């Protein structure tokens, strides 16, 4: 007969406790495809830049927060104190991140909801001038975030790909000597018509191979 200790040893696997030690986020126009895989081969990631993705840059230590607000409708019945049935009716998904790199053209277009394709930089002074529109244009984007955890021989690469996101809100911007200029961004996530899903999850790397038994997935191509 198994003891509690042996049951716990078989049930728990500390190798599956992961943190995201490093992460990168990328934006792309909706004309760019969301990768079917983030790997081009063993130990090699796809070149997102070559696919048409542009980096969001460095972010605060809070990193990326992926919101998932699930709402459900319940059914009550005579003679029962609790509901007798519950069905998910809505899942509102968001991405929240605070960027600390300033000046990238595509990030400025995102924040202010404007088109800067015709905006130039003065050769002599380096100056860039653009007007912020009264009402931002809500452009839609692809969005992908990759996270890494662990050393080379036990490395986990986790990813989230979003076929359709749109800026929902930006926080106030503070200029001062104590902290870097930052831009807090919240994106709403939608289901993309081409992909047919709001989020594509990726997980791989040497760590995923090393602990494939614990993960429990059937081996494929």
Secondary structure, DSSP 8 states (H G I E B T S, - for coil): ---HHHHHHHH--GGG----SEEEEEEEETTS---S-SEEETTEE--HHHHT-EE---B-TT--EEEEEEEEEEE--TT-SS-SEEEEEEEEEEEEEEE-----HHHHHHHHT---TT--B-TTT--B-----SS----EEEEEEEEEES-GGG-EEEEEEEEEEEEEEE------SSS---EEEEEEE---TTT-SSEEEEEESHHHHHTHHHHT-----
